[in-house]
Structures are given as C-alpha cells and as structure tokens.
Amino acid sequence: MTLRSLLPALGFVCAAAAAAGAQELSTTGSLEGTVTFYPQKAPNDATQAVGFGLVRLDPVLKFPGWRIDSSIDIRGDSHDMTTVAATFWDRTSKRPLLSARRVSASFVRGPVTFEAGKQIVRWGKTDILVPTDRFAPRDYLIVSDTEVLAVTAVRLIVANSSNSLDVVFTPRFTPSRTPLLDQRWTVPPAAAQGLPLEDAGADYPKTPQIGVRWNHIGRHVEHSFSVFRGVNHLPDFTNQVVPSPLHIDVRRRYPQLASVGADAAVPLSWFTIKGEAAWLGSSTEGTEEYVLYVLQIERQAGEWLFIGGYAGSHTTQDGTVPRFAPDRGLARALVGRASYTIDTNRSLVFEAIARQDGDGFSGKVEYSQAFGPHLRLTGSGRLIHGEDTDFIGQYHHNSSVTLTLRYSF
C-alpha cells in the first residue's frame, strides 16, 4: 500500500470542512517510546529487547451541529513489526508506518446521534473478556498487550433517559491483526516444529456487517440485548506444505458469523454484579460454534477499584480447522483486577488471569507516574506460566518487563 490508501480519509476531512464551514480546529497528540525486555529467548525468536516509537496526532474540526474527529499514527519499531506503508483500511499483517487511526464525522440532534467514517465501536459491560463486542478487531502482534482497531462504519444511536437503540453497519471488513509467524507470539504446533512458516496472505470477505443493540437503564438493573451478522474478525487458518524450498504456507480466512448476546449490570450496596453472554455461530464449514459468558463483581473502596470474576465457554459445534481464538483462550478462567489511585499523578494496577485447570496463568503489575502536565512514565512487569497445550501457558517464554515514556501535548 502507498499514500494513496489515505486519500479517502484526507478527502473526507477536507470536503466536510469546506461544505460545512469549519469554525474551530484543535489538535492534541502524544509522543511515546516503549522498550520491552524478555528475560527468556523463545524457540523461534531469540530477540530479547524490542523498542517501539509512536507519534499520534488527534485533530478535531468543530462547526455548528457537526464535528470531525481524526487520529493519525506514525510508528516504528526495532523488530520488523512495522511495514513501510500508509493505510486507511488496516489490512496489513504488520503495523503500518503511517495510518489513519480514526476519521469520522458526527452530529447530535436531540435524542439522535449519527456518526459515519472510521471509528471505534464498543459494546458490552464486562471488562477483561467482552462476549458481545463484535465490532472491535484488535492488534494482536503482542498478544498480552492489544489495542482495539477502528472499523469503517455508519452508526445511529437513538436514546432517551432510560432506553437506547444502537445500529451499526460496516460495508468493508476490518480484520484483527494476528501475531507474526516468525516471532515469539506465534507458537508453531508440534507437527510444524523445525519448518519455516510463511504468510500466504488472506481471503477477505466482501460481506457487509450489521448489528443492533438495545439497552435499558432501569431502577435496579441495566441490561441490553444485541444481535450481529457478518464476519468474525478472528481468522481460521489453512496450511499447505510446499516442498521446494520446504516450508508451510499459512493463509487466513474469515468465517461468517452470527451472534446473539445479552448483558446486565446490577448495582448493590457493597458491589456491582455484571454479567454478559453471547452465542457465536457460523455457516462456514468447519468453523466452531460456541457460547462465551462472563460473570464479574466490581467494588469501589476509596481509591481502590476491585474487579473479579469468571469467564467461561461452552462448545455447541466442534470446528475442524485451526483458528486464532484469544477469546476462547481467555475463557474457562478466573480473572481479577485491582487498581489504586495513589494521588493525581500516580497509580498502581494489578491484573491476573488463571485458567481453571491450572494450565495457564498471566499476571501483571503496573506503576504509572506523571511528571507535570505533559510527561508520564509507566513501568510494568508480566509473568506468564503454564503448559504448552494451553493458550495462555504456551507463551511461558514471553514474561516481560516494559517501560513507556509518553509526552502529551
């Protein structure tokens, strides 16, 4: 891809601004540098220190009744995780050097909110695993540290004080970005040990996606129901052995997906109970069908916020093809998070995910401190332990220490 990939975004901003007579332009942004250290070498990746750089610009155009939100990322790294390309559609296997993170126009008129363009759409109420969040592909190049990707969509929300109806339509599919095949976050199966894995590309479906979510805020409970029909942003894989030179071609395909889900939050005097569940079915042959559900308890105690619960799954139809499924990988696990706001400049966070059979564990400690209004330093350590047969445990070589310095303006 080239700079031409960004022309739809730039043209969208310029045309909307000219047509509506923009009255105010504001820009915020940040400069960020991150270094991650891995104490252990992985079997397929001997690199133990990786550096990342990110420049993010967030221009906003405001004019009577309308606004245009945009976000542009310029990034690089020391471990060949970035491709020298510009993109609007987020279909590169690696992170692009230049990308439009968000470009959307919106207006609010009474109970109606309308937004069109590249935007982040989030559904659901639970935290660590969100079963109904079907419009939220992620960047999984580092599986333990993901970022939600925007989708190109038209979104209409009609709401009053107690009810809201959210309708989302995406004409063009946005996939999740999966781990690179020659790096430590891809763990080859035993049958492929010793054979190079090569990316053979992807089959991107042309199927549009649509979802509807109704949410009700009652006196004692808030709940919602949602339906989705489209494509799973997490891929299945097809593998082919190529004899000369000997390697395995890995190609991604994205199965059709239908989902029906519900969530609820019940605030009590001591804590809030949250629950969420979704059935995920597919008409694509060989694709697994299953139910994901989460039950969690949340409590605020002074400057502490505690979240704990259980994420589960139940298979309704077995699949016959390999797939990348972090949603299933984090299920059947106890999850917990505790955050402490020390003061206006400092915070502390603890997170843990433990599989119920004990085969996988991931724990994280993070400390963050601001130095004045613009500079923030964040340090974190992650411990991963478990068996090679477990989704979490297979990454036991990937325990890490990370330092991030961010300057915001």
C-alpha positions in Angstrom: 0.0 0.0 0.0 1.0 3.6 -0.6 0.0 7.1 0.4 -3.0 6.7 -1.9 -4.5 4.5 0.8 -5.0 7.6 3.0 -6.6 9.7 0.3 -10.2 8.7 1.3 -9.5 9.9 4.8 -7.9 13.2 3.8 -10.6 13.9 1.2 -13.3 13.1 3.7 -11.9 15.7 6.2 -11.4 18.4 3.6 -14.7 18.0 1.8 -16.7 18.0 5.1 -14.8 21.0 6.4 -15.3 23.0 3.2 -19.0 22.1 2.9 -19.9 22.9 6.5 -17.7 25.9 7.1 -15.5 24.7 9.9 -15.2 27.3 12.7 -12.7 25.7 15.1 -9.7 23.4 14.7 -7.9 21.9 17.7 -5.1 19.4 17.8 -3.8 17.2 20.6 -1.4 14.4 20.4 1.4 12.5 22.0 5.0 11.2 21.5 5.6 7.8 23.0 8.6 5.5 23.4 8.4 1.9 24.7 11.1 -0.7 25.5 10.1 -4.3 26.3 12.6 -6.8 27.8 12.1 -10.5 27.6 14.3 -12.5 30.1 14.0 -15.7 28.0 14.6 -16.4 24.4 11.7 -18.1 22.5 12.3 -21.2 20.4 11.5 -19.3 17.2 12.7 -15.8 18.3 16.0 -15.0 20.0 15.4 -11.3 20.4 15.1 -10.2 24.0 14.7 -6.4 23.7 12.3 -4.6 21.4 11.8 -0.8 21.1 8.7 1.0 19.8 8.1 4.6 18.8 4.7 6.2 18.2 3.6 9.7 17.2 -0.1 10.3 17.4 -1.9 13.4 16.2 -5.6 14.0 17.0 -7.1 16.9 15.1 -10.7 17.8 15.7 -12.8 20.1 13.5 -15.9 21.7 15.1 -18.7 23.6 13.4 -22.3 24.3 14.2 -24.1 20.9 14.8 -21.2 18.8 13.5 -17.7 17.7 14.3 -15.0 15.7 12.6 -12.7 13.5 14.8 -9.5 12.2 13.3 -6.4 10.5 14.6 -3.2 9.8 12.6 -0.5 7.4 13.8 3.2 7.4 12.7 5.1 4.4 14.2 8.2 2.2 14.1 10.0 -0.5 16.0 13.3 -2.3 16.2 12.0 -5.8 15.5 10.4 -5.7 12.0 6.9 -5.4 13.2 6.2 -2.2 11.1 5.8 -2.1 7.3 6.8 1.0 5.3 3.3 1.7 4.1 0.4 4.0 4.5 -3.1 2.6 5.1 -6.6 3.5 5.9 -8.2 0.1 5.9 -5.9 -1.7 8.5 -5.4 -4.9 6.4 -1.6 -5.1 6.7 -0.1 -8.1 8.5 2.4 -5.7 10.2 1.6 -2.3 11.7 1.8 0.4 9.0 4.3 3.2 9.3 1.5 5.7 8.6 -2.2 5.0 9.3 -5.5 6.8 9.8 -6.5 5.5 13.3 -9.8 7.4 13.1 -11.6 9.7 10.6 -15.3 10.2 11.3 -18.0 12.9 11.1 -20.8 13.1 13.7 -23.7 15.2 14.8 -26.1 15.1 17.8 -29.7 16.4 17.4 -31.8 15.8 20.5 -32.1 12.0 21.1 -30.3 11.2 17.8 -26.5 10.7 17.4 -25.2 9.9 14.0 -21.5 9.1 13.1 -20.0 8.0 9.8 -16.4 7.0 8.9 -13.6 5.2 10.6 -14.5 4.9 14.3 -14.1 2.7 17.3 -17.3 0.8 18.3 -17.5 -0.9 21.7 -20.4 -2.9 23.1 -20.8 -4.8 26.3 -20.4 -4.2 30.0 -17.7 -6.6 31.3 -14.0 -5.8 31.3 -11.4 -8.5 30.7 -13.4 -10.5 28.2 -16.4 -8.9 26.4 -18.5 -11.6 24.5 -20.9 -9.2 22.7 -18.2 -6.8 21.4 -18.4 -7.9 17.8 -17.2 -4.6 16.1 -13.9 -4.5 17.9 -11.0 -6.1 16.0 -7.6 -5.9 17.8 -4.0 -5.7 17.1 -2.6 -9.0 18.5 1.0 -8.7 17.3 1.8 -8.8 21.1 -1.0 -11.0 22.5 -0.6 -9.7 26.1 -0.9 -6.0 25.1 -3.6 -5.4 22.5 -5.2 -2.3 21.0 -8.7 -2.0 19.6 -8.8 -1.1 15.9 -11.4 1.1 14.3 -13.9 0.0 11.8 -15.3 1.9 8.8 -19.0 2.2 9.8 -22.2 4.1 9.8 -23.6 4.3 13.4 -27.0 5.6 14.5 -28.0 5.9 18.2 -31.4 7.0 19.4 -31.6 7.4 23.1 -33.6 8.9 26.0 -33.1 8.8 29.7 -33.8 5.0 30.0 -33.5 3.4 26.6 -31.1 3.5 23.7 -31.1 1.8 20.3 -27.7 1.4 18.6 -27.5 0.4 15.0 -24.1 -0.2 13.3 -23.4 -1.0 9.6 -19.9 -1.7 8.2 -19.7 -2.0 4.4 -16.0 -3.1 4.5 -14.5 -5.8 6.7 -11.7 -4.9 9.1 -9.7 -8.0 10.5 -7.8 -8.4 13.7 -4.0 -8.3 13.2 -2.6 -11.7 14.2 0.9 -12.5 15.6 3.7 -12.5 13.0 4.7 -16.1 12.1 8.4 -15.7 12.7 8.2 -14.0 16.1 7.7 -15.1 19.7 3.9 -14.6 19.9 3.4 -17.3 17.3 3.9 -20.8 18.8 4.1 -23.4 15.9 2.2 -26.7 16.5 4.3 -29.7 17.3 3.8 -31.1 13.7 5.3 -28.0 12.3 8.4 -27.7 14.5 11.5 -27.0 12.5 9.6 -26.0 9.4 9.5 -22.3 8.4 6.1 -20.7 8.4 5.4 -18.2 5.7 2.4 -15.8 5.4 0.4 -16.7 2.3 -2.0 -13.8 2.7 -5.7 -13.7 3.5 -9.1 -14.1 1.9 -11.0 -11.0 2.9 -14.8 -11.4 2.6 -16.9 -8.8 0.9 -19.8 -9.4 3.2 -21.1 -6.3 5.0 -21.8 -6.4 8.7 -24.7 -5.2 10.7 -25.5 -5.1 14.4 -28.3 -3.8 16.6 -28.1 -3.3 20.4 -30.9 -2.2 22.7 -30.0 -1.0 26.2 -32.4 -0.2 29.1 -31.5 1.5 32.3 -34.0 0.5 34.9 -34.4 1.4 38.6 -32.5 -1.6 39.8 -30.8 -3.1 36.8 -29.3 -2.0 33.5 -29.4 -4.6 30.7 -29.1 -4.9 26.9 -29.7 -7.3 24.1 -27.8 -7.4 20.8 -27.7 -9.2 17.5 -24.9 -9.3 14.9 -24.5 -10.7 11.5 -21.3 -10.5 9.4 -17.8 -11.9 9.7 -15.6 -13.0 12.5 -12.5 -10.6 12.7 -10.5 -13.6 14.2 -9.3 -15.9 11.4 -9.3 -19.6 10.7 -6.1 -20.9 9.1 -5.4 -23.1 6.1 -2.0 -24.7 5.9 -0.1 -26.1 2.9 3.3 -27.8 2.9 5.5 -26.5 0.0 8.3 -28.9 -0.9 10.8 -26.6 -2.5 12.1 -25.0 -0.5 10.4 -26.9 2.3 8.1 -24.6 4.3 4.5 -24.2 5.3 2.3 -21.6 3.7 -0.3 -20.2 6.2 -3.3 -18.4 4.8 -6.0 -16.7 6.8 -9.7 -16.9 6.1 -12.5 -15.2 8.0 -15.7 -17.2 8.6 -19.2 -15.9 8.5 -20.5 -15.1 12.0 -23.9 -14.6 13.6 -24.2 -13.6 17.3 -26.9 -13.2 19.8 -26.0 -11.7 23.1 -27.1 -10.0 26.3 -25.5 -8.2 29.2 -26.6 -6.8 32.6 -25.3 -4.7 35.5 -26.9 -4.8 38.9 -25.6 -2.2 41.4 -25.9 -3.3 45.1 -24.9 -1.5 48.2 -21.5 -3.3 48.5 -20.7 -4.0 44.9 -22.0 -4.2 41.4 -22.7 -7.5 39.6 -22.1 -7.7 35.9 -22.9 -10.5 33.5 -22.6 -10.9 29.8 -23.1 -13.8 27.4 -23.2 -14.4 23.6 -23.8 -17.3 21.3 -21.4 -17.2 18.3 -22.5 -19.4 15.3 -21.2 -19.7 11.7 -22.5 -21.0 8.4 -18.9 -21.5 7.2 -18.0 -25.2 7.0 -15.5 -26.4 9.6 -15.9 -23.4 11.9 -16.5 -23.9 15.6 -19.7 -22.6 17.3 -19.8 -21.8 20.9 -21.1 -19.7 23.8 -19.0 -17.2 25.7 -20.1 -15.8 29.1 -18.6 -13.7 31.9 -19.8 -13.1 35.5 -17.9 -10.5 37.5 -18.2 -8.4 40.7 -16.9 -4.8 40.9 -16.4 -2.8 44.0 -15.1 0.7 44.6 -13.5 1.2 48.0 -12.0 4.6 48.5 -9.2 4.9 45.9 -9.3 1.2 45.2 -11.3 -0.4 42.4 -11.6 -4.2 42.6 -12.9 -6.4 39.7 -13.1 -10.2 39.9 -15.0 -12.9 38.1 -15.1 -15.9 35.9 -15.0 -16.2 32.1 -16.5 -19.4 30.6 -17.3 -21.0 27.3 -19.3 -23.9 26.0 -18.9 -25.5 22.6 -22.1 -26.2 20.7 -20.4 -27.4 17.5 -16.8 -28.5 17.1 -14.6 -27.0 14.5 -12.3 -28.9 12.1 -9.9 -26.1 11.1 -7.1 -24.4 13.1 -8.0 -20.9 14.3 -6.6 -18.0 16.3 -9.0 -17.6 19.2 -7.9 -15.4 22.1 -11.5 -15.1 23.1 -11.7 -18.8 23.8 -8.1 -18.7 25.2 -9.1 -16.4 27.9 -12.3 -18.3 28.8 -12.6 -21.0 31.5 -10.5 -18.8 33.7 -10.7 -16.8 36.9 -9.9 -13.1 36.2 -9.1 -10.3 38.5 -8.0 -6.6 38.5 -7.2 -4.2 41.3 -6.3 -0.6 40.7 -5.2 2.0 43.2 -5.1 5.8 42.6 -2.3 6.9 44.9 -2.8 10.6 44.0 -3.5 12.8 41.0 -0.1 11.8 39.5 0.4 8.2 40.5 -1.5 4.9 40.1 -0.9 1.2 40.6 -2.6 -1.7 38.8 -2.6 -5.5 39.4 -4.1 -8.0 36.9 -4.3 -11.8 36.8 -5.9 -14.5 34.6 -5.7 -18.1 35.8 -7.1 -21.0 33.9 -9.4 -23.2 36.0 -7.4 -26.3 35.3 -4.1 -24.6 36.4 -2.5 -25.0 32.9 -2.1 -21.3 32.3 -1.5 -18.1 34.3 -0.8 -14.5 33.4 -0.2 -11.8 35.9 0.7 -8.1 35.6 1.8 -5.3 37.9 1.9 -1.7 36.5 3.0 1.6 38.1 2.4 4.9 36.4 3.6 8.4 37.4 3.1 11.8 35.8 5.8 14.5 35.9 3.9 17.7 35.3 1.0 18.1 32.9 2.7 16.5 29.8 5.1 13.7 30.8 4.2 10.3 32.1 6.4 7.2 32.8 4.8 3.8 33.1 6.6 0.6 34.1 5.1 -2.9 34.1 6.1 -6.5 34.6 4.2 -9.5 33.3 4.6 -13.1 34.4 3.3 -15.9 32.1 3.4 -19.5 33.2 1.8 -22.8 32.1 1.7 -25.7 29.8 2.4 -25.7 26.0 -1.1 -27.1 25.4 -2.8 -24.1 27.0 -3.5 -20.9 25.1 -2.0 -18.8 27.9 0.6 -21.3 29.0 2.1 -21.6 25.5 3.5 -18.1 25.9 5.6 -19.0 29.0 8.8 -17.8 27.3 7.2 -14.3 27.0 7.3 -13.0 30.5 8.4 -9.4 30.2 9.3 -6.0 31.7 8.1 -2.9 29.9 8.9 0.8 30.2 6.9 3.5 28.4 7.6 7.3 28.4 4.8 9.5 26.9 4.8 13.2 26.2 1.3 14.6 25.6 0.5 17.9 24.1 
